[in-house]
Amino acid sequence: MEALTVSSKGWVVIPAALRRKYELRPGSRVQIVDYGGVLAIVPAAGDPVAEVAGMLKGETSLTGALLEEHGRELGRER
């Protein structure tokens, strides 16, 4: 564990080895969490919706498949 010094502006420097380990780059967002007397610096969670957007994207369009199935159902009813 490495001791850090807080500057007059409240800044601390995260050691390079830890920045590499946790992939913290300039502009990365972190949060300070107070665990009842223990402060922890943790990477800030991103936008969960943006992170999963396109995750289930497949070869065929679900909307297109539903429209085709609906067309087949209409044909069977006639």
PDB file of N, CA, C and O in Angstrom:
ATOM      1  N   MET A   1       0.864  -1.173   0.000  1.00  0.00           N
ATOM      2  CA  MET A   1       0.000   0.000   0.000  1.00  0.00           C
ATOM      3  C   MET A   1       0.900   1.223   0.000  1.00  0.00           C
ATOM      4  O   MET A   1       1.907   1.276   0.705  1.00  0.00           O
ATOM      5  N   GLU A   2       0.521   2.191  -0.796  1.00  0.00           N
ATOM      6  CA  GLU A   2       1.333   3.389  -0.949  1.00  0.00           C
ATOM      7  C   GLU A   2       0.581   4.588  -0.383  1.00  0.00           C
ATOM      8  O   GLU A   2      -0.604   4.779  -0.655  1.00  0.00           O
ATOM      9  N   ALA A   3       1.290   5.394   0.409  1.00  0.00           N
ATOM     10  CA  ALA A   3       0.682   6.605   0.977  1.00  0.00           C
ATOM     11  C   ALA A   3       0.678   7.701  -0.081  1.00  0.00           C
ATOM     12  O   ALA A   3       1.671   7.899  -0.782  1.00  0.00           O
ATOM     13  N   LEU A   4      -0.428   8.404  -0.194  1.00  0.00           N
ATOM     14  CA  LEU A   4      -0.569   9.506  -1.142  1.00  0.00           C
ATOM     15  C   LEU A   4      -0.682  10.802  -0.369  1.00  0.00           C
ATOM     16  O   LEU A   4      -1.156  10.819   0.767  1.00  0.00           O
ATOM     17  N   THR A   5      -0.246  11.888  -0.987  1.00  0.00           N
ATOM     18  CA  THR A   5      -0.346  13.205  -0.371  1.00  0.00           C
ATOM     19  C   THR A   5      -1.447  13.986  -1.061  1.00  0.00           C
ATOM     20  O   THR A   5      -1.520  14.009  -2.290  1.00  0.00           O
ATOM     21  N   VAL A   6      -2.296  14.619  -0.287  1.00  0.00           N
ATOM     22  CA  VAL A   6      -3.371  15.444  -0.826  1.00  0.00           C
ATOM     23  C   VAL A   6      -2.830  16.853  -1.006  1.00  0.00           C
ATOM     24  O   VAL A   6      -2.273  17.423  -0.067  1.00  0.00           O
ATOM     25  N   SER A   7      -2.984  17.427  -2.202  1.00  0.00           N
ATOM     26  CA  SER A   7      -2.502  18.787  -2.472  1.00  0.00           C
ATOM     27  C   SER A   7      -3.443  19.815  -1.848  1.00  0.00           C
ATOM     28  O   SER A   7      -4.500  19.472  -1.318  1.00  0.00           O
ATOM     29  N   SER A   8      -3.040  21.064  -1.921  1.00  0.00           N
ATOM     30  CA  SER A   8      -3.881  22.143  -1.376  1.00  0.00           C
ATOM     31  C   SER A   8      -5.200  22.254  -2.129  1.00  0.00           C
ATOM     32  O   SER A   8      -6.173  22.793  -1.600  1.00  0.00           O
ATOM     33  N   LYS A   9      -5.240  21.748  -3.361  1.00  0.00           N
ATOM     34  CA  LYS A   9      -6.479  21.755  -4.154  1.00  0.00           C
ATOM     35  C   LYS A   9      -7.289  20.481  -3.960  1.00  0.00           C
ATOM     36  O   LYS A   9      -8.351  20.334  -4.565  1.00  0.00           O
ATOM     37  N   GLY A  10      -6.811  19.550  -3.125  1.00  0.00           N
ATOM     38  CA  GLY A  10      -7.535  18.308  -2.894  1.00  0.00           C
ATOM     39  C   GLY A  10      -7.197  17.214  -3.889  1.00  0.00           C
ATOM     40  O   GLY A  10      -7.888  16.197  -3.950  1.00  0.00           O
ATOM     41  N   TRP A  11      -6.150  17.409  -4.664  1.00  0.00           N
ATOM     42  CA  TRP A  11      -5.755  16.435  -5.673  1.00  0.00           C
ATOM     43  C   TRP A  11      -4.854  15.365  -5.074  1.00  0.00           C
ATOM     44  O   TRP A  11      -4.077  15.629  -4.156  1.00  0.00           O
ATOM     45  N   VAL A  12      -4.971  14.156  -5.607  1.00  0.00           N
ATOM     46  CA  VAL A  12      -4.017  13.088  -5.295  1.00  0.00           C
ATOM     47  C   VAL A  12      -3.560  12.486  -6.622  1.00  0.00           C
ATOM     48  O   VAL A  12      -4.287  12.525  -7.615  1.00  0.00           O
ATOM     49  N   VAL A  13      -2.366  11.937  -6.629  1.00  0.00           N
ATOM     50  CA  VAL A  13      -1.836  11.302  -7.834  1.00  0.00           C
ATOM     51  C   VAL A  13      -1.913   9.795  -7.636  1.00  0.00           C
ATOM     52  O   VAL A  13      -1.372   9.260  -6.668  1.00  0.00           O
ATOM     53  N   ILE A  14      -2.585   9.115  -8.555  1.00  0.00           N
ATOM     54  CA  ILE A  14      -2.676   7.657  -8.513  1.00  0.00           C
ATOM     55  C   ILE A  14      -1.400   7.123  -9.162  1.00  0.00           C
ATOM     56  O   ILE A  14      -1.091   7.488 -10.297  1.00  0.00           O
ATOM     57  N   PRO A  15      -0.664   6.276  -8.471  1.00  0.00           N
ATOM     58  CA  PRO A  15       0.589   5.759  -9.029  1.00  0.00           C
ATOM     59  C   PRO A  15       0.387   5.108 -10.403  1.00  0.00           C
ATOM     60  O   PRO A  15      -0.650   4.500 -10.671  1.00  0.00           O
ATOM     61  N   ALA A  16       1.406   5.250 -11.271  1.00  0.00           N
ATOM     62  CA  ALA A  16       1.330   4.762 -12.651  1.00  0.00           C
ATOM     63  C   ALA A  16       1.003   3.274 -12.731  1.00  0.00           C
ATOM     64  O   ALA A  16       0.221   2.860 -13.588  1.00  0.00           O
ATOM     65  N   ALA A  17       1.582   2.477 -11.863  1.00  0.00           N
ATOM     66  CA  ALA A  17       1.323   1.030 -11.903  1.00  0.00           C
ATOM     67  C   ALA A  17      -0.158   0.735 -11.672  1.00  0.00           C
ATOM     68  O   ALA A  17      -0.718  -0.154 -12.313  1.00  0.00           O
ATOM     69  N   LEU A  18      -0.792   1.468 -10.765  1.00  0.00           N
ATOM     70  CA  LEU A  18      -2.222   1.265 -10.501  1.00  0.00           C
ATOM     71  C   LEU A  18      -3.070   1.813 -11.641  1.00  0.00           C
ATOM     72  O   LEU A  18      -4.103   1.233 -11.975  1.00  0.00           O
ATOM     73  N   ARG A  19      -2.650   2.919 -12.241  1.00  0.00           N
ATOM     74  CA  ARG A  19      -3.391   3.455 -13.401  1.00  0.00           C
ATOM     75  C   ARG A  19      -3.363   2.450 -14.543  1.00  0.00           C
ATOM     76  O   ARG A  19      -4.375   2.251 -15.216  1.00  0.00           O
ATOM     77  N   ARG A  20      -2.213   1.813 -14.772  1.00  0.00           N
ATOM     78  CA  ARG A  20      -2.129   0.796 -15.830  1.00  0.00           C
ATOM     79  C   ARG A  20      -2.989  -0.420 -15.472  1.00  0.00           C
ATOM     80  O   ARG A  20      -3.733  -0.929 -16.311  1.00  0.00           O
ATOM     81  N   LYS A  21      -2.882  -0.880 -14.226  1.00  0.00           N
ATOM     82  CA  LYS A  21      -3.618  -2.068 -13.798  1.00  0.00           C
ATOM     83  C   LYS A  21      -5.123  -1.895 -13.970  1.00  0.00           C
ATOM     84  O   LYS A  21      -5.811  -2.825 -14.392  1.00  0.00           O
ATOM     85  N   TYR A  22      -5.635  -0.715 -13.645  1.00  0.00           N
ATOM     86  CA  TYR A  22      -7.075  -0.461 -13.703  1.00  0.00           C
ATOM     87  C   TYR A  22      -7.487   0.322 -14.944  1.00  0.00           C
ATOM     88  O   TYR A  22      -8.614   0.805 -15.043  1.00  0.00           O
ATOM     89  N   GLU A  23      -6.550   0.440 -15.897  1.00  0.00           N
ATOM     90  CA  GLU A  23      -6.812   1.101 -17.179  1.00  0.00           C
ATOM     91  C   GLU A  23      -7.391   2.504 -17.007  1.00  0.00           C
ATOM     92  O   GLU A  23      -8.348   2.880 -17.684  1.00  0.00           O
ATOM     93  N   LEU A  24      -6.805   3.261 -16.104  1.00  0.00           N
ATOM     94  CA  LEU A  24      -7.227   4.649 -15.883  1.00  0.00           C
ATOM     95  C   LEU A  24      -6.366   5.542 -16.756  1.00  0.00           C
ATOM     96  O   LEU A  24      -5.145   5.588 -16.607  1.00  0.00           O
ATOM     97  N   ARG A  25      -7.014   6.246 -17.664  1.00  0.00           N
ATOM     98  CA  ARG A  25      -6.317   7.134 -18.595  1.00  0.00           C
ATOM     99  C   ARG A  25      -6.798   8.560 -18.356  1.00  0.00           C
ATOM    100  O   ARG A  25      -7.808   8.767 -17.683  1.00  0.00           O
ATOM    101  N   PRO A  26      -6.087   9.542 -18.898  1.00  0.00           N
ATOM    102  CA  PRO A  26      -6.570  10.920 -18.743  1.00  0.00           C
ATOM    103  C   PRO A  26      -8.026  11.021 -19.207  1.00  0.00           C
ATOM    104  O   PRO A  26      -8.370  10.575 -20.301  1.00  0.00           O
ATOM    105  N   GLY A  27      -8.856  11.598 -18.379  1.00  0.00           N
ATOM    106  CA  GLY A  27     -10.283  11.722 -18.680  1.00  0.00           C
ATOM    107  C   GLY A  27     -11.127  10.614 -18.077  1.00  0.00           C
ATOM    108  O   GLY A  27     -12.354  10.716 -18.063  1.00  0.00           O
ATOM    109  N   SER A  28     -10.488   9.542 -17.571  1.00  0.00           N
ATOM    110  CA  SER A  28     -11.251   8.477 -16.917  1.00  0.00           C
ATOM    111  C   SER A  28     -11.957   9.047 -15.699  1.00  0.00           C
ATOM    112  O   SER A  28     -11.429   9.920 -15.009  1.00  0.00           O
ATOM    113  N   ARG A  29     -13.147   8.547 -15.445  1.00  0.00           N
ATOM    114  CA  ARG A  29     -13.905   9.028 -14.289  1.00  0.00           C
ATOM    115  C   ARG A  29     -13.823   8.000 -13.169  1.00  0.00           C
ATOM    116  O   ARG A  29     -13.942   6.796 -13.395  1.00  0.00           O
ATOM    117  N   VAL A  30     -13.617   8.506 -11.953  1.00  0.00           N
ATOM    118  CA  VAL A  30     -13.573   7.656 -10.765  1.00  0.00           C
ATOM    119  C   VAL A  30     -14.496   8.251  -9.712  1.00  0.00           C
ATOM    120  O   VAL A  30     -14.865   9.424  -9.783  1.00  0.00           O
ATOM    121  N   GLN A  31     -14.860   7.436  -8.746  1.00  0.00           N
ATOM    122  CA  GLN A  31     -15.678   7.903  -7.631  1.00  0.00           C
ATOM    123  C   GLN A  31     -14.920   7.639  -6.340  1.00  0.00           C
ATOM    124  O   GLN A  31     -14.158   6.678  -6.237  1.00  0.00           O
ATOM    125  N   ILE A  32     -15.140   8.506  -5.357  1.00  0.00           N
ATOM    126  CA  ILE A  32     -14.605   8.300  -4.020  1.00  0.00           C
ATOM    127  C   ILE A  32     -15.765   7.749  -3.193  1.00  0.00           C
ATOM    128  O   ILE A  32     -16.820   8.375  -3.092  1.00  0.00           O
ATOM    129  N   VAL A  33     -15.558   6.570  -2.603  1.00  0.00           N
ATOM    130  CA  VAL A  33     -16.600   5.924  -1.815  1.00  0.00           C
ATOM    131  C   VAL A  33     -16.149   5.897  -0.357  1.00  0.00           C
ATOM    132  O   VAL A  33     -15.025   5.499  -0.050  1.00  0.00           O
ATOM    133  N   ASP A  34     -17.036   6.323   0.532  1.00  0.00           N
ATOM    134  CA  ASP A  34     -16.754   6.323   1.972  1.00  0.00           C
ATOM    135  C   ASP A  34     -17.363   5.070   2.582  1.00  0.00           C
ATOM    136  O   ASP A  34     -18.584   4.933   2.661  1.00  0.00           O
ATOM    137  N   TYR A  35     -16.498   4.157   3.012  1.00  0.00           N
ATOM    138  CA  TYR A  35     -16.954   2.919   3.644  1.00  0.00           C
ATOM    139  C   TYR A  35     -16.837   3.035   5.156  1.00  0.00           C
ATOM    140  O   TYR A  35     -16.240   2.169   5.795  1.00  0.00           O
ATOM    141  N   GLY A  36     -17.394   4.082   5.734  1.00  0.00           N
ATOM    142  CA  GLY A  36     -17.370   4.250   7.184  1.00  0.00           C
ATOM    143  C   GLY A  36     -15.960   4.353   7.742  1.00  0.00           C
ATOM    144  O   GLY A  36     -15.560   3.539   8.575  1.00  0.00           O
ATOM    145  N   GLY A  37     -15.219   5.327   7.302  1.00  0.00           N
ATOM    146  CA  GLY A  37     -13.862   5.536   7.792  1.00  0.00           C
ATOM    147  C   GLY A  37     -12.784   5.092   6.820  1.00  0.00           C
ATOM    148  O   GLY A  37     -11.603   5.357   7.043  1.00  0.00           O
ATOM    149  N   VAL A  38     -13.170   4.429   5.758  1.00  0.00           N
ATOM    150  CA  VAL A  38     -12.223   3.999   4.723  1.00  0.00           C
ATOM    151  C   VAL A  38     -12.663   4.626   3.404  1.00  0.00           C
ATOM    152  O   VAL A  38     -13.798   4.438   2.967  1.00  0.00           O
ATOM    153  N   LEU A  39     -11.758   5.369   2.775  1.00  0.00           N
ATOM    154  CA  LEU A  39     -12.058   5.958   1.473  1.00  0.00           C
ATOM    155  C   LEU A  39     -11.508   5.034   0.393  1.00  0.00           C
ATOM    156  O   LEU A  39     -10.378   4.554   0.489  1.00  0.00           O
ATOM    157  N   ALA A  40     -12.308   4.792  -0.622  1.00  0.00           N
ATOM    158  CA  ALA A  40     -11.884   3.952  -1.743  1.00  0.00           C
ATOM    159  C   ALA A  40     -12.096   4.726  -3.033  1.00  0.00           C
ATOM    160  O   ALA A  40     -13.112   5.399  -3.206  1.00  0.00           O
ATOM    161  N   ILE A  41     -11.135   4.625  -3.929  1.00  0.00           N
ATOM    162  CA  ILE A  41     -11.264   5.216  -5.260  1.00  0.00           C
ATOM    163  C   ILE A  41     -11.659   4.074  -6.189  1.00  0.00           C
ATOM    164  O   ILE A  41     -10.919   3.101  -6.330  1.00  0.00           O
ATOM    165  N   VAL A  42     -12.816   4.192  -6.817  1.00  0.00           N
ATOM    166  CA  VAL A  42     -13.301   3.139  -7.706  1.00  0.00           C
ATOM    167  C   VAL A  42     -13.643   3.740  -9.063  1.00  0.00           C
ATOM    168  O   VAL A  42     -14.115   4.875  -9.136  1.00  0.00           O
ATOM    169  N   PRO A  43     -13.409   2.988 -10.145  1.00  0.00           N
ATOM    170  CA  PRO A  43     -13.806   3.497 -11.463  1.00  0.00           C
ATOM    171  C   PRO A  43     -15.309   3.760 -11.486  1.00  0.00           C
ATOM    172  O   PRO A  43     -16.101   2.952 -11.002  1.00  0.00           O
ATOM    173  N   ALA A  44     -15.686   4.893 -12.052  1.00  0.00           N
ATOM    174  CA  ALA A  44     -17.107   5.248 -12.138  1.00  0.00           C
ATOM    175  C   ALA A  44     -17.794   4.334 -13.138  1.00  0.00           C
ATOM    176  O   ALA A  44     -17.247   4.031 -14.198  1.00  0.00           O
ATOM    177  N   ALA A  45     -18.974   3.908 -12.796  1.00  0.00           N
ATOM    178  CA  ALA A  45     -19.759   3.068 -13.707  1.00  0.00           C
ATOM    179  C   ALA A  45     -20.181   3.909 -14.902  1.00  0.00           C
ATOM    180  O   ALA A  45     -20.541   5.078 -14.762  1.00  0.00           O
ATOM    181  N   GLY A  46     -20.131   3.304 -16.065  1.00  0.00           N
ATOM    182  CA  GLY A  46     -20.576   3.991 -17.268  1.00  0.00           C
ATOM    183  C   GLY A  46     -22.085   3.945 -17.383  1.00  0.00           C
ATOM    184  O   GLY A  46     -22.776   3.447 -16.494  1.00  0.00           O
ATOM    185  N   ASP A  47     -22.580   4.461 -18.469  1.00  0.00           N
ATOM    186  CA  ASP A  47     -24.009   4.437 -18.746  1.00  0.00           C
ATOM    187  C   ASP A  47     -24.386   3.010 -19.142  1.00  0.00           C
ATOM    188  O   ASP A  47     -23.978   2.550 -20.208  1.00  0.00           O
ATOM    189  N   PRO A  48     -25.155   2.295 -18.313  1.00  0.00           N
ATOM    190  CA  PRO A  48     -25.439   0.889 -18.612  1.00  0.00           C
ATOM    191  C   PRO A  48     -26.193   0.690 -19.921  1.00  0.00           C
ATOM    192  O   PRO A  48     -26.011  -0.331 -20.585  1.00  0.00           O
ATOM    193  N   VAL A  49     -27.021   1.631 -20.297  1.00  0.00           N
ATOM    194  CA  VAL A  49     -27.769   1.491 -21.551  1.00  0.00           C
ATOM    195  C   VAL A  49     -26.822   1.599 -22.739  1.00  0.00           C
ATOM    196  O   VAL A  49     -26.916   0.817 -23.685  1.00  0.00           O
ATOM    197  N   ALA A  50     -25.916   2.561 -22.693  1.00  0.00           N
ATOM    198  CA  ALA A  50     -24.964   2.734 -23.794  1.00  0.00           C
ATOM    199  C   ALA A  50     -24.010   1.546 -23.888  1.00  0.00           C
ATOM    200  O   ALA A  50     -23.605   1.164 -24.986  1.00  0.00           O
ATOM    201  N   GLU A  51     -23.648   0.961 -22.751  1.00  0.00           N
ATOM    202  CA  GLU A  51     -22.703  -0.153 -22.751  1.00  0.00           C
ATOM    203  C   GLU A  51     -23.289  -1.421 -23.371  1.00  0.00           C
ATOM    204  O   GLU A  51     -22.545  -2.224 -23.934  1.00  0.00           O
ATOM    205  N   VAL A  52     -24.600  -1.617 -23.279  1.00  0.00           N
ATOM    206  CA  VAL A  52     -25.197  -2.836 -23.825  1.00  0.00           C
ATOM    207  C   VAL A  52     -25.877  -2.609 -25.175  1.00  0.00           C
ATOM    208  O   VAL A  52     -26.395  -3.555 -25.769  1.00  0.00           O
ATOM    209  N   ALA A  53     -25.881  -1.380 -25.661  1.00  0.00           N
ATOM    210  CA  ALA A  53     -26.529  -1.089 -26.943  1.00  0.00           C
ATOM    211  C   ALA A  53     -25.880  -1.920 -28.046  1.00  0.00           C
ATOM    212  O   ALA A  53     -24.659  -1.904 -28.199  1.00  0.00           O
ATOM    213  N   GLY A  54     -26.673  -2.630 -28.795  1.00  0.00           N
ATOM    214  CA  GLY A  54     -26.193  -3.447 -29.893  1.00  0.00           C
ATOM    215  C   GLY A  54     -25.682  -4.809 -29.477  1.00  0.00           C
ATOM    216  O   GLY A  54     -25.247  -5.587 -30.326  1.00  0.00           O
ATOM    217  N   MET A  55     -25.723  -5.111 -28.213  1.00  0.00           N
ATOM    218  CA  MET A  55     -25.180  -6.365 -27.698  1.00  0.00           C
ATOM    219  C   MET A  55     -25.896  -7.584 -28.280  1.00  0.00           C
ATOM    220  O   MET A  55     -25.265  -8.615 -28.514  1.00  0.00           O
ATOM    221  N   LEU A  56     -27.167  -7.481 -28.508  1.00  0.00           N
ATOM    222  CA  LEU A  56     -27.947  -8.609 -29.002  1.00  0.00           C
ATOM    223  C   LEU A  56     -28.226  -8.531 -30.503  1.00  0.00           C
ATOM    224  O   LEU A  56     -29.078  -9.246 -31.030  1.00  0.00           O
ATOM    225  N   LYS A  57     -27.498  -7.660 -31.167  1.00  0.00           N
ATOM    226  CA  LYS A  57     -27.720  -7.471 -32.597  1.00  0.00           C
ATOM    227  C   LYS A  57     -27.351  -8.750 -33.349  1.00  0.00           C
ATOM    228  O   LYS A  57     -26.255  -9.287 -33.188  1.00  0.00           O
ATOM    229  N   GLY A  58     -28.267  -9.216 -34.157  1.00  0.00           N
ATOM    230  CA  GLY A  58     -28.039 -10.452 -34.904  1.00  0.00           C
ATOM    231  C   GLY A  58     -28.072 -10.210 -36.396  1.00  0.00           C
ATOM    232  O   GLY A  58     -28.103  -9.073 -36.867  1.00  0.00           O
ATOM    233  N   GLU A  59     -28.065 -11.304 -37.120  1.00  0.00           N
ATOM    234  CA  GLU A  59     -28.069 -11.227 -38.572  1.00  0.00           C
ATOM    235  C   GLU A  59     -29.403 -10.731 -39.115  1.00  0.00           C
ATOM    236  O   GLU A  59     -29.439  -9.960 -40.074  1.00  0.00           O
ATOM    237  N   THR A  60     -30.499 -11.172 -38.500  1.00  0.00           N
ATOM    238  CA  THR A  60     -31.813 -10.787 -39.001  1.00  0.00           C
ATOM    239  C   THR A  60     -32.460  -9.791 -38.047  1.00  0.00           C
ATOM    240  O   THR A  60     -32.175  -9.771 -36.850  1.00  0.00           O
ATOM    241  N   SER A  61     -33.322  -8.983 -38.600  1.00  0.00           N
ATOM    242  CA  SER A  61     -34.036  -7.991 -37.822  1.00  0.00           C
ATOM    243  C   SER A  61     -35.227  -8.639 -37.131  1.00  0.00           C
ATOM    244  O   SER A  61     -36.020  -9.321 -37.781  1.00  0.00           O
ATOM    245  N   LEU A  62     -35.363  -8.443 -35.855  1.00  0.00           N
ATOM    246  CA  LEU A  62     -36.502  -8.987 -35.123  1.00  0.00           C
ATOM    247  C   LEU A  62     -37.803  -8.376 -35.648  1.00  0.00           C
ATOM    248  O   LEU A  62     -38.812  -9.067 -35.789  1.00  0.00           O
ATOM    249  N   THR A  63     -37.766  -7.095 -35.931  1.00  0.00           N
ATOM    250  CA  THR A  63     -38.963  -6.435 -36.468  1.00  0.00           C
ATOM    251  C   THR A  63     -39.351  -7.053 -37.808  1.00  0.00           C
ATOM    252  O   THR A  63     -40.525  -7.323 -38.061  1.00  0.00           O
ATOM    253  N   GLY A  64     -38.355  -7.275 -38.660  1.00  0.00           N
ATOM    254  CA  GLY A  64     -38.630  -7.885 -39.957  1.00  0.00           C
ATOM    255  C   GLY A  64     -39.194  -9.282 -39.810  1.00  0.00           C
ATOM    256  O   GLY A  64     -40.133  -9.648 -40.517  1.00  0.00           O
ATOM    257  N   ALA A  65     -38.634 -10.070 -38.898  1.00  0.00           N
ATOM    258  CA  ALA A  65     -39.122 -11.434 -38.672  1.00  0.00           C
ATOM    259  C   ALA A  65     -40.559 -11.421 -38.163  1.00  0.00           C
ATOM    260  O   ALA A  65     -41.369 -12.250 -38.576  1.00  0.00           O
ATOM    261  N   LEU A  66     -40.876 -10.496 -37.278  1.00  0.00           N
ATOM    262  CA  LEU A  66     -42.242 -10.395 -36.753  1.00  0.00           C
ATOM    263  C   LEU A  66     -43.224  -9.999 -37.847  1.00  0.00           C
ATOM    264  O   LEU A  66     -44.336 -10.524 -37.906  1.00  0.00           O
ATOM    265  N   LEU A  67     -42.816  -9.072 -38.716  1.00  0.00           N
ATOM    266  CA  LEU A  67     -43.692  -8.660 -39.818  1.00  0.00           C
ATOM    267  C   LEU A  67     -43.933  -9.815 -40.788  1.00  0.00           C
ATOM    268  O   LEU A  67     -45.052 -10.003 -41.267  1.00  0.00           O
ATOM    269  N   GLU A  68     -42.877 -10.594 -41.079  1.00  0.00           N
ATOM    270  CA  GLU A  68     -43.044 -11.753 -41.958  1.00  0.00           C
ATOM    271  C   GLU A  68     -44.003 -12.775 -41.349  1.00  0.00           C
ATOM    272  O   GLU A  68     -44.887 -13.292 -42.032  1.00  0.00           O
ATOM    273  N   GLU A  69     -43.822 -13.059 -40.072  1.00  0.00           N
ATOM    274  CA  GLU A  69     -44.692 -14.023 -39.390  1.00  0.00           C
ATOM    275  C   GLU A  69     -46.137 -13.536 -39.383  1.00  0.00           C
ATOM    276  O   GLU A  69     -47.064 -14.320 -39.586  1.00  0.00           O
ATOM    277  N   HIS A  70     -46.323 -12.253 -39.152  1.00  0.00           N
ATOM    278  CA  HIS A  70     -47.669 -11.680 -39.164  1.00  0.00           C
ATOM    279  C   HIS A  70     -48.302 -11.838 -40.543  1.00  0.00           C
ATOM    280  O   HIS A  70     -49.483 -12.164 -40.658  1.00  0.00           O
ATOM    281  N   GLY A  71     -47.508 -11.605 -41.589  1.00  0.00           N
ATOM    282  CA  GLY A  71     -48.015 -11.784 -42.954  1.00  0.00           C
ATOM    283  C   GLY A  71     -48.433 -13.218 -43.200  1.00  0.00           C
ATOM    284  O   GLY A  71     -49.474 -13.466 -43.809  1.00  0.00           O
ATOM    285  N   ARG A  72     -47.627 -14.174 -42.731  1.00  0.00           N
ATOM    286  CA  ARG A  72     -47.985 -15.596 -42.912  1.00  0.00           C
ATOM    287  C   ARG A  72     -49.281 -15.933 -42.151  1.00  0.00           C
ATOM    288  O   ARG A  72     -50.124 -16.672 -42.659  1.00  0.00           O
ATOM    289  N   GLU A  73     -49.431 -15.397 -40.955  1.00  0.00           N
ATOM    290  CA  GLU A  73     -50.658 -15.637 -40.174  1.00  0.00           C
ATOM    291  C   GLU A  73     -51.877 -15.077 -40.889  1.00  0.00           C
ATOM    292  O   GLU A  73     -52.921 -15.729 -40.936  1.00  0.00           O
ATOM    293  N   LEU A  74     -51.759 -13.885 -41.444  1.00  0.00           N
ATOM    294  CA  LEU A  74     -52.868 -13.296 -42.190  1.00  0.00           C
ATOM    295  C   LEU A  74     -53.242 -14.158 -43.386  1.00  0.00           C
ATOM    296  O   LEU A  74     -54.422 -14.322 -43.695  1.00  0.00           O
ATOM    297  N   GLY A  75     -52.233 -14.712 -44.062  1.00  0.00           N
ATOM    298  CA  GLY A  75     -52.472 -15.583 -45.215  1.00  0.00           C
ATOM    299  C   GLY A  75     -53.197 -16.860 -44.803  1.00  0.00           C
ATOM    300  O   GLY A  75     -54.052 -17.337 -45.549  1.00  0.00           O
ATOM    301  N   ARG A  76     -52.889 -17.420 -43.657  1.00  0.00           N
ATOM    302  CA  ARG A  76     -53.534 -18.632 -43.194  1.00  0.00           C
ATOM    303  C   ARG A  76     -54.990 -18.368 -42.782  1.00  0.00           C
ATOM    304  O   ARG A  76     -55.843 -19.245 -42.916  1.00  0.00           O
ATOM    305  N   GLU A  77     -55.267 -17.167 -42.285  1.00  0.00           N
ATOM    306  CA  GLU A  77     -56.630 -16.830 -41.838  1.00  0.00           C
ATOM    307  C   GLU A  77     -57.571 -16.628 -43.021  1.00  0.00           C
ATOM    308  O   GLU A  77     -58.785 -16.762 -42.868  1.00  0.00           O
ATOM    309  N   ARG A  78     -57.050 -16.318 -44.160  1.00  0.00           N
ATOM    310  CA  ARG A  78     -57.910 -16.023 -45.325  1.00  0.00           C
ATOM    311  C   ARG A  78     -58.331 -17.242 -45.987  1.00  0.00           C
ATOM    312  O   ARG A  78     -59.055 -17.187 -46.982  1.00  0.00           O
TER     313      ARG A  78
END
